[in-house]
Amino acid sequence: MKIDFRDGLLFTSITLNFEGKEKVIDIENGSINGSIGLDLLMKSKAIIDLNTLEIHI
């Protein structure tokens, strides 16, 4: 898992390793780059806490 930071406070994307493939979640646009869909992200039970920058799987 990688969290990309900008200006030390704001982050723009989160990279998740999902089923052996890296997928990037673009926070600013609320989009997911790659073949993973929102339904797959929900099925993976991944919960992203934007307050603490924690990802719970």
N, CA, C and O atoms as a GROMACS GRO file, in nm:
protein
  228
    1MET      N    1   0.084  -0.119   0.000
    1MET     CA    2   0.000   0.000   0.000
    1MET      C    3   0.088   0.123   0.000
    1MET      O    4   0.187   0.130   0.073
    2LYS      N    5   0.052   0.220  -0.080
    2LYS     CA    6   0.127   0.345  -0.086
    2LYS      C    7   0.031   0.462  -0.085
    2LYS      O    8  -0.069   0.462  -0.156
    3ILE      N    9   0.062   0.561  -0.004
    3ILE     CA   10  -0.017   0.684  -0.002
    3ILE      C   11   0.070   0.796  -0.054
    3ILE      O   12   0.177   0.822   0.000
    4ASP      N   13   0.025   0.863  -0.158
    4ASP     CA   14   0.101   0.972  -0.217
    4ASP      C   15   0.060   1.104  -0.153
    4ASP      O   16  -0.058   1.135  -0.143
    5PHE      N   17   0.158   1.180  -0.109
    5PHE     CA   18   0.131   1.306  -0.042
    5PHE      C   19   0.167   1.425  -0.130
    5PHE      O   20   0.256   1.415  -0.215
    6ARG      N   21   0.098   1.535  -0.110
    6ARG     CA   22   0.130   1.661  -0.178
    6ARG      C   23   0.125   1.770  -0.072
    6ARG      O   24   0.029   1.778   0.004
    7ASP      N   25   0.227   1.855  -0.068
    7ASP     CA   26   0.235   1.966   0.027
    7ASP      C   27   0.239   1.917   0.172
    7ASP      O   28   0.209   1.993   0.264
    8GLY      N   29   0.275   1.791   0.192
    8GLY     CA   30   0.290   1.738   0.326
    8GLY      C   31   0.159   1.708   0.398
    8GLY      O   32   0.160   1.638   0.500
    9LEU      N   33   0.047   1.759   0.350
    9LEU     CA   34  -0.079   1.739   0.419
    9LEU      C   35  -0.184   1.671   0.331
    9LEU      O   36  -0.256   1.582   0.377
   10LEU      N   37  -0.192   1.713   0.208
   10LEU     CA   38  -0.296   1.661   0.119
   10LEU      C   39  -0.243   1.541   0.041
   10LEU      O   40  -0.128   1.542  -0.004
   11PHE      N   41  -0.324   1.438   0.026
   11PHE     CA   42  -0.283   1.324  -0.053
   11PHE      C   43  -0.373   1.314  -0.175
   11PHE      O   44  -0.492   1.347  -0.170
   12THR      N   45  -0.314   1.267  -0.284
   12THR     CA   46  -0.388   1.264  -0.410
   12THR      C   47  -0.431   1.125  -0.453
   12THR      O   48  -0.529   1.110  -0.525
   13SER      N   49  -0.357   1.023  -0.408
   13SER     CA   50  -0.394   0.889  -0.451
   13SER      C   51  -0.346   0.784  -0.353
   13SER      O   52  -0.253   0.807  -0.275
   14ILE      N   53  -0.411   0.670  -0.358
   14ILE     CA   54  -0.372   0.556  -0.276
   14ILE      C   55  -0.354   0.438  -0.371
   14ILE      O   56  -0.441   0.410  -0.454
   15THR      N   57  -0.242   0.369  -0.359
   15THR     CA   58  -0.216   0.252  -0.440
   15THR      C   59  -0.240   0.126  -0.356
   15THR      O   60  -0.175   0.106  -0.254
   16LEU      N   61  -0.334   0.044  -0.400
   16LEU     CA   62  -0.365  -0.081  -0.330
   16LEU      C   63  -0.317  -0.200  -0.411
   16LEU      O   64  -0.321  -0.198  -0.534
   17ASN      N   65  -0.271  -0.303  -0.342
   17ASN     CA   66  -0.239  -0.428  -0.408
   17ASN      C   67  -0.361  -0.517  -0.396
   17ASN      O   68  -0.391  -0.567  -0.288
   18PHE      N   69  -0.432  -0.537  -0.506
   18PHE     CA   70  -0.558  -0.611  -0.505
   18PHE      C   71  -0.544  -0.732  -0.596
   18PHE      O   72  -0.528  -0.717  -0.717
   19GLU      N   73  -0.551  -0.850  -0.540
   19GLU     CA   74  -0.537  -0.975  -0.614
   19GLU      C   75  -0.409  -0.976  -0.697
   19GLU      O   76  -0.409  -1.018  -0.813
   20GLY      N   77  -0.299  -0.928  -0.636
   20GLY     CA   78  -0.170  -0.931  -0.703
   20GLY      C   79  -0.145  -0.820  -0.803
   20GLY      O   80  -0.039  -0.816  -0.865
   21LYS      N   81  -0.241  -0.730  -0.819
   21LYS     CA   82  -0.224  -0.620  -0.914
   21LYS      C   83  -0.241  -0.488  -0.841
   21LYS      O   84  -0.329  -0.472  -0.757
   22GLU      N   85  -0.154  -0.391  -0.875
   22GLU     CA   86  -0.164  -0.260  -0.812
   22GLU      C   87  -0.274  -0.178  -0.880
   22GLU      O   88  -0.281  -0.170  -1.002
   23LYS      N   89  -0.358  -0.118  -0.798
   23LYS     CA   90  -0.464  -0.032  -0.849
   23LYS      C   91  -0.454   0.102  -0.779
   23LYS      O   92  -0.430   0.107  -0.658
   24VAL      N   93  -0.473   0.209  -0.852
   24VAL     CA   94  -0.460   0.343  -0.796
   24VAL      C   95  -0.598   0.404  -0.778
   24VAL      O   96  -0.678   0.407  -0.872
   25ILE      N   97  -0.626   0.452  -0.658
   25ILE     CA   98  -0.750   0.524  -0.631
   25ILE      C   99  -0.716   0.673  -0.631
   25ILE      O  100  -0.638   0.719  -0.548
   26ASP      N  101  -0.773   0.747  -0.724
   26ASP     CA  102  -0.749   0.890  -0.734
   26ASP      C  103  -0.845   0.962  -0.640
   26ASP      O  104  -0.965   0.967  -0.665
   27ILE      N  105  -0.791   1.017  -0.532
   27ILE     CA  106  -0.877   1.077  -0.429
   27ILE      C  107  -0.940   1.207  -0.478
   27ILE      O  108  -1.057   1.233  -0.452
   28GLU      N  109  -0.862   1.288  -0.548
   28GLU     CA  110  -0.913   1.418  -0.590
   28GLU      C  111  -1.036   1.406  -0.679
   28GLU      O  112  -1.133   1.480  -0.664
   29ASN      N  113  -1.030   1.312  -0.772
   29ASN     CA  114  -1.142   1.296  -0.865
   29ASN      C  115  -1.239   1.187  -0.822
   29ASN      O  116  -1.343   1.168  -0.885
   30GLY      N  117  -1.205   1.117  -0.717
   30GLY     CA  118  -1.293   1.010  -0.670
   30GLY      C  119  -1.303   0.895  -0.767
   30GLY      O  120  -1.402   0.822  -0.766
   31SER      N  121  -1.201   0.878  -0.852
   31SER     CA  122  -1.207   0.773  -0.952
   31SER      C  123  -1.103   0.666  -0.923
   31SER      O  124  -1.009   0.688  -0.846
   32ILE      N  125  -1.121   0.552  -0.983
   32ILE     CA  126  -1.027   0.443  -0.968
   32ILE      C  127  -0.966   0.416  -1.105
   32ILE      O  128  -1.036   0.386  -1.201
   33ASN      N  129  -0.832   0.427  -1.112
   33ASN     CA  130  -0.762   0.402  -1.237
   33ASN      C  131  -0.727   0.254  -1.247
   33ASN      O  132  -0.674   0.197  -1.152
   34GLY      N  133  -0.757   0.193  -1.360
   34GLY     CA  134  -0.730   0.051  -1.378
   34GLY      C  135  -0.860  -0.024  -1.397
   34GLY      O  136  -0.966   0.036  -1.415
   35SER      N  137  -0.850  -0.156  -1.394
   35SER     CA  138  -0.967  -0.238  -1.426
   35SER      C  139  -1.056  -0.263  -1.305
   35SER      O  140  -1.167  -0.315  -1.319
   36ILE      N  141  -1.007  -0.228  -1.186
   36ILE     CA  142  -1.089  -0.254  -1.067
   36ILE      C  143  -1.208  -0.157  -1.064
   36ILE      O  144  -1.193  -0.038  -1.093
   37GLY      N  145  -1.322  -0.209  -1.030
   37GLY     CA  146  -1.441  -0.126  -1.020
   37GLY      C  147  -1.479  -0.102  -0.876
   37GLY      O  148  -1.425  -0.166  -0.786
   38LEU      N  149  -1.571  -0.010  -0.854
   38LEU     CA  150  -1.615   0.017  -0.718
   38LEU      C  151  -1.676  -0.106  -0.654
   38LEU      O  152  -1.662  -0.127  -0.533
   39ASP      N  153  -1.744  -0.187  -0.733
   39ASP     CA  154  -1.805  -0.308  -0.677
   39ASP      C  155  -1.698  -0.404  -0.628
   39ASP      O  156  -1.716  -0.468  -0.524
   40LEU      N  157  -1.588  -0.416  -0.700
   40LEU     CA  158  -1.480  -0.504  -0.656
   40LEU      C  159  -1.413  -0.450  -0.531
   40LEU      O  160  -1.375  -0.526  -0.442
   41LEU      N  161  -1.400  -0.318  -0.524
   41LEU     CA  162  -1.339  -0.258  -0.406
   41LEU      C  163  -1.427  -0.284  -0.284
   41LEU      O  164  -1.376  -0.312  -0.175
   42MET      N  165  -1.558  -0.273  -0.302
   42MET     CA  166  -1.649  -0.299  -0.191
   42MET      C  167  -1.642  -0.447  -0.150
   42MET      O  168  -1.644  -0.479  -0.031
   43LYS      N  169  -1.633  -0.537  -0.248
   43LYS     CA  170  -1.628  -0.679  -0.218
   43LYS      C  171  -1.498  -0.717  -0.147
   43LYS      O  172  -1.493  -0.817  -0.076
   44SER      N  173  -1.393  -0.637  -0.167
   44SER     CA  174  -1.265  -0.668  -0.104
   44SER      C  175  -1.266  -0.634   0.044
   44SER      O  176  -1.170  -0.663   0.115
   45LYS      N  177  -1.374  -0.573   0.092
   45LYS     CA  178  -1.391  -0.535   0.232
   45LYS      C  179  -1.290  -0.428   0.275
   45LYS      O  180  -1.266  -0.410   0.395
   46ALA      N  181  -1.232  -0.357   0.180
   46ALA     CA  182  -1.137  -0.252   0.213
   46ALA      C  183  -1.214  -0.127   0.255
   46ALA      O  184  -1.301  -0.078   0.183
   47ILE      N  185  -1.180  -0.076   0.372
   47ILE     CA  186  -1.242   0.046   0.422
   47ILE      C  187  -1.133   0.152   0.435
   47ILE      O  188  -1.035   0.133   0.507
   48ILE      N  189  -1.151   0.262   0.365
   48ILE     CA  190  -1.052   0.369   0.368
   48ILE      C  191  -1.102   0.480   0.460
   48ILE      O  192  -1.205   0.541   0.433
   49ASP      N  193  -1.029   0.504   0.567
   49ASP     CA  194  -1.064   0.611   0.660
   49ASP      C  195  -0.986   0.735   0.619
   49ASP      O  196  -0.866   0.745   0.643
   50LEU      N  197  -1.056   0.830   0.557
   50LEU     CA  198  -0.988   0.949   0.506
   50LEU      C  199  -0.946   1.044   0.616
   50LEU      O  200  -0.869   1.136   0.592
   51ASN      N  201  -0.996   1.024   0.738
   51ASN     CA  202  -0.955   1.108   0.849
   51ASN      C  203  -0.818   1.068   0.903
   51ASN      O  204  -0.738   1.154   0.939
   52THR      N  205  -0.793   0.939   0.907
   52THR     CA  206  -0.666   0.891   0.964
   52THR      C  207  -0.573   0.835   0.858
   52THR      O  208  -0.462   0.792   0.889
   53LEU      N  209  -0.617   0.833   0.732
   53LEU     CA  210  -0.540   0.777   0.620
   53LEU      C  211  -0.514   0.628   0.637
   53LEU      O  212  -0.416   0.575   0.584
   54GLU      N  213  -0.600   0.560   0.712
   54GLU     CA  214  -0.582   0.418   0.734
   54GLU      C  215  -0.672   0.339   0.640
   54GLU      O  216  -0.784   0.378   0.609
   55ILE      N  217  -0.619   0.228   0.594
   55ILE     CA  218  -0.698   0.137   0.512
   55ILE      C  219  -0.716   0.008   0.591
   55ILE      O  220  -0.618  -0.057   0.628
   56HIS      N  221  -0.840  -0.029   0.616
   56HIS     CA  222  -0.872  -0.150   0.691
   56HIS      C  223  -0.923  -0.255   0.593
   56HIS      O  224  -1.018  -0.233   0.519
   57ILE      N  225  -0.857  -0.371   0.595
   57ILE     CA  226  -0.897  -0.476   0.502
   57ILE      C  227  -0.951  -0.594   0.582
   57ILE      O  228  -0.991  -0.695   0.523
   0.00000   0.00000   0.00000
